[in-house]
Amino acid sequence: TKSKPNFIVGFAYLLATQLTSKLLPFFINTLVARRLTPEEFGVPTVHFYLLSTAILTTREGFRRALMRDSVKDASLGYAWLVLPIGGFLSIVIPLGVIWSQNISTREPYGLALLYYSAAAFIELCAEPYYIRAMRMSAFKLRLFAETTSTVLRSVLTYALVSANQNNVVMAFAYSQLLYAISMAVIYVCATTKAPEKSMLRDSATVKLIGIFSLQAVWKLVLAEGEKAALIAVAAADEVGVYGLVASLGAAFARLVLQPFEEAAFVIFTRSVSSKSQSSKEKEVFNALLRVAIIFGSTAAFMGPHFSWLALRILYGERWANQHFASETLGFYAILILPLAVNGITEAFAHAVMSSSELSSSNIWLLVCSFVNVGGTLMLQRRLGPVALLVANALSMIVRITFTSSYIRKRFASQKANARLKFLSKTYLSALVIFSIVARLSDQALRRDPSALGLLAHTGCGAIILAILLVTLYFYERDAFLYLSRHDKSD
């Protein structure tokens, strides 16, 4: 039987998972990056990341479809299909790269490609067990699995890079392989009952898997296609700068927004889609959207003014002064706002859309893919790695426009008030004012990058954060309180 969904508890466990599984490798990467040049850092963090993501995209359609409340337990056997599909991709993709680039598997780069592919397939072997666990809201298991696996990977990465800086790619490859083995072993051993391998004939479930899998492919092109374009047209040091900035700039998105979106999807899927609760559905959506806008707006207004400081403290003066580095990180902070809004609107839409509506949404993902890749190619020469983020922001706006239109129509058909409450004028005014203050402080730091200047700008940021938190408490806390009361009343 399924546990009753609880947003606060689920979000807390998912957030803890992100804190342990993302923060630790982030700090390890910080230590590693200080030892490497941008060219060396870009290979494992961008090239191999793309390879793993392409193979692991196999599982996204199965996850979205089989975790729906409407899918019966008897249909979970379809989860096993991820293995032959993933196995095929884990062979074809690396061999295609090796053949097209004329890479020798005797060289560290070619051998690392094979190791990363094997690691991705091993991770896919645990997918049927993962789906069963998440349908039972086993957030504790996910926390344990990702924490344990990430600790092992991070420790091994640092140890190997410290021991031999001349073979960085293999250090990352061995560590990724250990991570995958650990994840698979934990899920297989901890999940008491795996889905039956025999499959009940369920055309509706198969159709859902196909639709969500197609969406996952388009999202892969949408989210990662511009990275491939960047690799193709940008210099190696620019790819390295993007790899570094992505690990730092994505920290907030991965630590907060990803678990927030995942917990929201579970709540929408399990308890919000009931037509008998249209007013409650709108209230839950509005509360979640407001919280996402709070996170995103704060990052967008404040992040750009502390990007150089973050690079200087974490990675040193060489990385902070690298061409396009602080500009790329600053724009990444701005990108968090559309990322946050899109995460909630898509989570809601995917939870309540019919199969035909999901199919039509794939057309918009195709449009976004062209916007993303085309924008990167056109803007890269002028903006460098920032072009990738500008193109990403434009495609996010297109996706938000589509899902927002669908959501408005849904609320109108339910005769629910489609008006939504966003940020209060007081908090928005505070963001604008303190953004100006932070910019002036940042300009003073650039003129005098001494230890005293670093301390002064850090202190300025701490004071601004404290004031914003107090403002949030008095003017925006009702959204957080509503979500808490919603859990208790369910």
HULINJO-V198574 format. One record per pair of residues at least 6 apart in sequence whose ideal C-beta (glycine too) atoms are under 7 Angstrom apart, sorted by the first residue. I is the first residue (numbers start at 1). J is the second residue. If there is no record, write none. Layout:
# HULINJO-V198574
[[I J] [I J]]
This chain:
# HULINJO-V198574
[[2 135] [2 136] [2 137] [3 136] [3 137] [4 490] [5 137] [5 266] [5 267] [5 270] [5 271] [6 487] [7 263] [7 267] [7 483] [7 486] [7 487] [8 483] [8 484] [8 487] [10 137] [10 139] [10 263] [10 266] [11 259] [11 260] [11 263] [13 139] [13 140] [13 143] [14 139] [14 259] [14 262] [14 263] [15 256] [15 259] [16 143] [17 142] [17 143] [17 146] [17 259] [18 254] [18 255] [18 258] [18 259] [19 255] [20 146] [20 147] [20 150] [21 146] [21 147] [21 150] [22 251] [22 254] [22 255] [23 255] [24 150] [24 151] [24 154] [25 150] [25 153] [25 154] [26 247] [26 251] [28 154] [28 157] [28 158] [29 247] [30 314] [30 315] [31 158] [32 157] [32 158] [32 161] [33 41] [33 244] [33 315] [33 319] [34 315] [34 316] [35 161] [35 165] [36 168] [38 237] [38 240] [38 241] [38 322] [39 236] [39 237] [39 240] [40 168] [41 240] [41 243] [41 244] [42 236] [42 239] [42 240] [42 243] [43 169] [44 168] [44 169] [44 172] [45 243] [45 247] [46 227] [46 231] [46 239] [46 242] [46 243] [47 231] [48 112] [48 116] [48 172] [50 224] [50 227] [50 228] [51 93] [51 94] [51 113] [51 116] [51 117] [52 116] [52 120] [53 220] [53 224] [54 93] [54 220] [55 86] [55 89] [55 90] [55 93] [55 117] [55 120] [55 121] [56 120] [56 123] [56 124] [57 216] [57 217] [57 220] [58 82] [58 85] [58 86] [58 89] [58 124] [59 82] [59 124] [59 127] [60 212] [60 216] [61 209] [61 212] [61 213] [61 216] [62 79] [62 82] [62 127] [62 131] [62 209] [63 131] [64 212] [64 350] [65 71] [65 205] [65 208] [65 209] [65 212] [66 76] [66 78] [66 79] [66 131] [67 131] [67 134] [67 135] [67 269] [68 208] [68 269] [69 269] [69 270] [71 205] [74 200] [75 200] [75 202] [75 205] [76 131] [76 132] [76 195] [77 195] [77 196] [77 197] [77 198] [77 199] [77 200] [78 199] [78 205] [78 206] [78 209] [79 127] [79 128] [79 131] [79 195] [80 128] [80 195] [80 197] [82 124] [82 127] [83 124] [83 125] [86 121] [86 124] [87 121] [90 117] [90 118] [90 120] [90 121] [93 117] [94 113] [94 114] [94 117] [97 113] [98 105] [98 110] [98 113] [103 109] [103 110] [104 110] [105 111] [105 114] [108 167] [108 169] [108 170] [109 169] [111 170] [112 169] [112 170] [112 173] [115 173] [115 176] [115 177] [116 173] [116 176] [118 177] [119 176] [119 177] [119 179] [119 180] [122 180] [122 181] [122 184] [123 180] [123 183] [123 184] [125 184] [126 183] [126 184] [126 187] [126 188] [128 194] [128 195] [129 187] [129 188] [129 191] [129 194] [130 187] [132 191] [132 193] [132 194] [132 195] [133 141] [133 187] [133 191] [141 190] [144 186] [145 183] [145 186] [145 187] [148 182] [148 186] [149 179] [149 182] [149 183] [150 179] [152 178] [152 179] [152 182] [153 175] [153 176] [153 178] [153 179] [156 174] [156 175] [156 178] [157 171] [157 172] [157 175] [160 171] [160 174] [160 175] [161 168] [161 171] [207 355] [208 355] [211 355] [211 358] [211 359] [214 362] [215 362] [215 365] [218 362] [218 365] [218 366] [218 369] [219 365] [221 369] [222 365] [222 368] [222 369] [222 372] [222 395] [225 369] [225 372] [225 373] [226 372] [226 373] [226 376] [226 388] [226 391] [226 392] [227 388] [229 373] [229 376] [229 377] [230 239] [230 242] [230 376] [230 380] [230 385] [230 388] [231 239] [233 377] [233 380] [234 380] [234 385] [238 324] [238 384] [238 385] [241 322] [241 324] [241 325] [241 328] [241 385] [242 328] [242 385] [242 388] [244 315] [244 319] [245 325] [245 328] [245 329] [245 332] [245 385] [248 310] [248 314] [248 329] [249 329] [249 332] [249 333] [252 299] [252 336] [253 336] [253 339] [256 295] [257 295] [257 339] [257 340] [257 343] [260 292] [261 343] [261 344] [261 347] [264 288] [264 344] [264 347] [265 347] [265 350] [265 351] [267 284] [268 347] [268 348] [268 351] [268 352] [269 351] [271 490] [272 281] [272 284] [272 351] [273 351] [273 352] [275 414] [278 414] [278 416] [279 416] [282 411] [282 416] [283 482] [284 486] [285 348] [286 420] [286 421] [287 479] [287 482] [287 483] [288 344] [289 341] [289 344] [289 420] [290 421] [290 422] [290 479] [291 479] [291 480] [292 340] [292 341] [292 343] [292 344] [293 340] [293 341] [293 422] [293 423] [294 423] [294 472] [294 476] [295 340] [296 336] [296 337] [296 339] [296 340] [296 341] [297 337] [297 423] [297 431] [298 431] [298 468] [299 333] [299 336] [299 337] [300 333] [300 334] [300 336] [300 337] [301 431] [301 435] [302 435] [302 438] [302 464] [303 330] [303 333] [303 334] [304 330] [304 333] [304 334] [305 435] [305 438] [305 439] [305 442] [306 438] [306 461] [307 326] [307 329] [307 330] [307 333] [308 320] [308 326] [308 442] [308 446] [309 445] [309 454] [309 457] [309 458] [310 329] [311 319] [311 320] [311 325] [311 326] [311 329] [312 320] [312 454] [319 325] [320 326] [324 384] [324 385] [324 386] [327 386] [328 385] [328 386] [328 389] [331 386] [331 389] [332 389] [335 389] [335 392] [335 393] [338 393] [338 396] [338 397] [338 400] [339 396] [341 400] [342 396] [342 399] [342 400] [345 400] [345 403] [345 404] [345 407] [346 399] [346 403] [348 407] [349 403] [349 406] [349 407] [352 410] [353 361] [361 402] [364 398] [364 399] [364 402] [367 398] [368 395] [368 398] [368 399] [371 391] [371 394] [371 395] [371 398] [372 391] [372 392] [372 395] [375 387] [375 390] [375 391] [375 394] [376 387] [376 388] [376 391] [379 387] [379 390] [379 391] [380 387] [383 390] [408 418] [411 418] [412 418] [424 475] [424 476] [426 471] [426 475] [427 471] [427 472] [427 475] [427 476] [430 468] [430 471] [434 464] [434 467] [434 468] [437 464] [438 460] [438 461] [438 464] [441 457] [441 460] [442 457] [444 453] [445 453] [445 454] [445 457]]
